[in-house]
């Protein structure tokens, strides 16, 4: 199985990371918010999604998911990187890529 890095632990990144871990991949999820990362390490997502908390705990018990604020190290140790960061629209309709 692959070593994956998911950058961003919001609604897309965390769900993908958990699903990839449950599918047997080794996943490192990173986020710039250390509070969110610490809560995830304790099995507490920062948002509600039906079944997510149980799936997160199952993924953690499997040992296939880890959380960190060190994106550089996580990216370097990965075969594939998923960027799951916000891309909000500006008032003129263009996309804000500053998170990327």
WOTAKA-V985201 format. One record per backbone hydrogen bond with DSSP energy under -0.5 kcal/mol. NH is the residue of the N-H (numbers start at 0). CO is the residue of the C=O. Records with the same first field share a line. If there is no record, write none. Layout:
NH->CO / CO
This chain:
3->1 / 25
4->79
5->27
6->4 / 81
7->5 / 29
9->83
13->9
14->9
15->11
16->12
17->13
18->14
19->15
20->16
21->17
22->18
23->20
24->19
25->1
26->24 / 63
27->3
28->26 / 65
29->5
30->67
33->31
36->32
37->33
38->34
39->35
40->36
41->37
42->39
43->38
44->42
51->48
54->50
55->51
56->52
57->53
58->54
59->55
60->56
61->57
62->58 / 59
63->58
65->26
67->28
70->68
73->69
74->70
75->71
76->72
77->74
78->2
79->2
81->4
82->80
83->6 / 81
89->93
92->89
95->87
96->94
99->96
